[in-house]
Amino acid sequence: MDRGKNVASNSSGSYREFTKWTVEMDQILLNAMIDEVRKGCGIDGSWTTQGYTNIVMALNEVGLSGLKKSLKDRWMEIHDLFGGLSGFAWNQTTKLFEAEDEVWSELIKVKPSAAKWRFNPIRHYDLMEELWFNDRATGSRVRTARDMNSPPDMTNF
């Protein structure tokens, strides 16, 4: 895992060390979060105290202590941008939303910030979707982490 140390100065002239965040770190964090959701420790978009503690412990076990990173903002941007758009399809292999050139051009005209997602892969999108989809979902298909861990309702069969 590339955890190169970098140094940055702040306005007071002092320096602080920070760790370069990697794709592998995203994977570790998301897997720890998914484990807690599946245990029922992530409820209505929030972590239980035990769930949060378990995530921190999982990160500490692999040497990622004291790190903070929010993938949810990135996922919400992507989900809100591509959710319900016609002409786009998710490609699990390339980790990109794909569309014809003309479709991309039209989207970028309306939302210039979308251009970065044309060629930048969205790694771990499936894990982020599992974690946060219900924070954005509406209608009859909404399920919480607790719903996913409960046996299905078989009364209609």
LOSE-518360 format. One record per residue (C-alpha): residue in one letter; x, y, z. Coordinates in steps of 0.5 Angstrom, whole numbers, plus 500, padded with zeros to 3 digits. Layout:
residues N
AXYZ;...
This chain:
residues 157
M500500500;D503507498;R502511504;G507516502;K508522507;N508529505;V509535508;A504542508;S505548511;N499552514;S498560514;S502560521;G508558518;S508551521;Y508544518;R504538519;E505531516;F499528512;T498521509;K497520501;W490517501;T490511496;V485507492;E487501497;M485505503;D478507500;Q477499499;I479498506;L475503509;L469501505;N470494507;A470496514;M464500513;I460495509;D461490515;E458494520;V452495516;R451488515;K452487522;G446492523;C451498526;G449503520;I442505521;D439511517;G445514515;S449514522;W453509525;T452506532;T457507537;Q459500537;G459500529;Y464507529;T468503534;N469497530;I471501524;V476505527;M479498530;A479495523;L483501520;N488501526;E489493525;V492495518;G496501520;L491506518;S490510525;G488517525;L485518518;K479521516;K476521509;S469522506;L467518500;K460519501;D460526498;R464524492;W458518492;M453523492;E455527487;I456522482;H449519484;D446525484;L449527477;F448520473;G441517477;G436517472;L440520466;S438517460;G443514455;F449513461;A450506463;W455503468;N461499466;Q463495472;T470493468;T472500467;K469503473;L466509468;F459511466;E459510459;A455514453;E456516446;D460522445;E454526443;V450525450;W457526454;S457533450;E450535452;L451533459;I458537460;K454543457;V449543462;K454541468;P461542466;S463539473;A461532470;A467532465;K472529470;W467523471;R468521463;F475519464;N476518471;P474511474;I470511480;R473505484;H469502489;Y462505486;D458498488;L461498495;M459506496;E452504493;E451499498;L453503503;W449510501;F444508496;N438508501;D440515503;R438518497;A433512495;T425514495;G419509494;S417502495;R424499494;V428503499;R431498504;T435500510;A441496513;R437492518;D432490512;M438487508;N440483514;S432481516;P429475513;P425477507;D417477507;M414471504;T407473506;N406475498;F408468495;
